[in-house]
């Protein structure tokens, strides 16, 4: 653990103003937040200098590819398919393959000439109601931190945005890719959420959507009762990644040389019909199959309104 703390100190010392990396402890993990991007939020004629941090991270158990026999790590080399020689990274370029198999080579100089006005800025284009931005477009979230000389303007935009209940629609370029994005307020911080472009959202062209599926009123009533009986306020902390926990236990057991006991499989009772499945589910949730369902814990008043179903 002291090695990680030392690394955090080194990152703080070696970065400008000693503030481009932050260290916090979350659920037993030491988390290093290092600024990945520096730029400005342009809000009308107001320019707010900020730093950008990744707001999320995967906690997957990582593995190396190794030789089964001796545990030696598997290494990969960049080999040219034409001459069979290993290619240094400095000689690697981007290639666009044509339908006939020929390759168009693009160098770093070619890419640098492309117009990218949002390369170092988050350009606010408009403000829109949050319910108008479909969550399927949400891609990745980033925290923004104001530079010392931009705290007042940052707080002004944050408070005005929170009061309005709107999202700030913007454009930003990250990792050589321009993205549509929104700014929203979370726990006093402006969060940048990159969005997928509209032409990147697939159309659900499924055959069953063209079918006239009959929904029986009794089954619909029981399904609605089941939903009501299972309705509670959402708390993400109540859920855990059981697979990751089991995988970590497996690794620890391997390290300590212990045997790993596999959990007993859950008994599955056969269900003869959809109605029987609904009745069994209601019984398990605490409500009767045909009677009124047991009410769940009240949902907070801040629950978003249901959007009306769109017509075909």
QUICORQUI-V846708 format. One record per residue. N is the residue number from 1. PHI is phi in whole degrees, 0 to 359 (* if undefined). D_LAST is the distance of its C-alpha to the last C-alpha in whole Angstrom. Layout:
n-><N;N>
phi-><PHI;PHI>
d_last-><D_LAST;D_LAST>
This chain:
n-><1;2;3;4;5;6;7;8;9;10;11;12;13;14;15;16;17;18;19;20;21;22;23;24;25;26;27;28;29;30;31;32;33;34;35;36;37;38;39;40;41;42;43;44;45;46;47;48;49;50;51;52;53;54;55;56;57;58;59;60;61;62;63;64;65;66;67;68;69;70;71;72;73;74;75;76;77;78;79;80;81;82;83;84;85;86;87;88;89;90;91;92;93;94;95;96;97;98;99;100;101;102;103;104;105;106;107;108;109;110;111;112;113;114;115;116;117;118;119;120;121;122;123;124;125;126;127;128;129;130;131;132;133;134;135;136;137;138;139;140;141;142;143;144;145;146;147;148;149;150;151;152;153;154;155;156;157;158;159;160;161;162;163;164;165;166;167;168;169;170;171;172;173;174;175;176;177;178;179;180;181;182;183;184;185;186;187;188;189;190;191;192;193;194;195;196;197;198;199;200;201;202;203;204;205;206;207;208;209;210;211;212;213;214;215;216;217;218;219;220;221;222;223;224;225;226;227;228;229;230;231;232;233;234;235;236;237;238;239;240;241;242;243;244;245;246;247;248;249;250;251;252;253;254;255;256;257;258;259;260;261;262;263;264;265;266;267;268;269;270;271;272;273;274;275;276;277;278;279;280;281;282;283;284;285;286;287;288;289;290;291;292;293;294;295;296;297;298;299;300;301;302;303;304;305;306;307;308;309;310;311;312>
phi-><*;296;296;293;296;296;299;299;295;297;298;291;290;274;259;302;61;65;228;270;222;234;237;225;246;230;51;87;256;277;247;262;256;244;300;257;197;233;190;221;265;262;235;67;265;270;245;244;289;219;239;245;233;294;272;227;206;275;254;292;282;265;231;257;281;227;283;304;289;234;78;293;291;274;244;242;238;274;249;288;287;267;257;74;269;286;253;297;300;296;262;272;235;271;230;255;274;277;304;273;95;290;240;262;268;244;265;299;294;298;292;293;278;290;289;216;297;262;298;230;205;254;267;285;262;194;236;220;299;298;290;275;260;297;295;294;278;295;246;211;249;223;277;248;234;286;292;307;277;238;297;295;294;299;296;296;296;300;292;293;293;294;293;286;74;262;251;271;273;217;239;207;248;229;53;60;217;279;232;284;207;229;251;223;258;218;53;80;240;282;254;269;243;285;242;286;288;306;282;265;269;287;271;284;269;257;296;295;293;271;274;266;275;277;250;285;298;293;293;296;296;293;297;294;295;296;299;297;290;259;278;219;294;282;225;299;293;284;250;229;274;293;294;295;299;294;292;295;296;298;296;298;295;297;296;273;78;265;280;253;270;283;293;292;295;287;286;255;270;295;243;272;208;297;297;297;296;294;298;295;293;297;296;292;278;105;247;284;294;245;276;294;282;291;294;280;295;305;277;299;294;276;300;296;291;287;283;295;291;282;281;290>
d_last-><57;60;59;55;57;59;56;54;58;58;55;55;59;58;55;55;56;56;52;50;49;49;50;49;49;46;46;49;48;49;47;48;45;46;45;43;43;44;43;42;39;39;38;39;42;43;43;43;45;44;44;41;41;38;37;36;38;38;40;40;44;45;47;49;49;52;55;55;59;60;57;57;54;53;53;51;52;50;52;51;50;53;56;55;57;55;54;55;52;53;52;49;46;43;42;39;39;38;37;40;42;43;43;43;45;44;47;46;48;45;43;45;44;41;40;38;39;37;40;41;39;36;35;33;31;29;28;25;23;23;20;18;19;17;20;19;20;24;26;30;32;35;38;40;43;45;48;51;51;47;47;47;45;43;43;42;39;38;39;37;34;34;35;32;29;28;28;30;28;30;31;34;35;36;38;38;34;32;29;27;28;28;31;31;34;35;38;40;39;36;34;33;29;29;25;23;22;19;20;21;18;17;13;13;12;14;14;14;10;10;13;13;15;17;18;21;22;25;24;21;24;26;24;23;27;27;25;27;31;30;29;31;32;31;34;34;38;37;36;38;38;40;39;41;44;45;45;47;49;50;51;53;55;55;57;59;60;58;56;53;52;48;46;46;43;41;41;38;38;36;34;33;30;27;28;32;30;28;32;34;31;32;36;36;34;37;35;35;33;33;34;33;32;35;33;33;35;33;31;32;31;30;27;24;21;18;15;13;9;7;4;0>
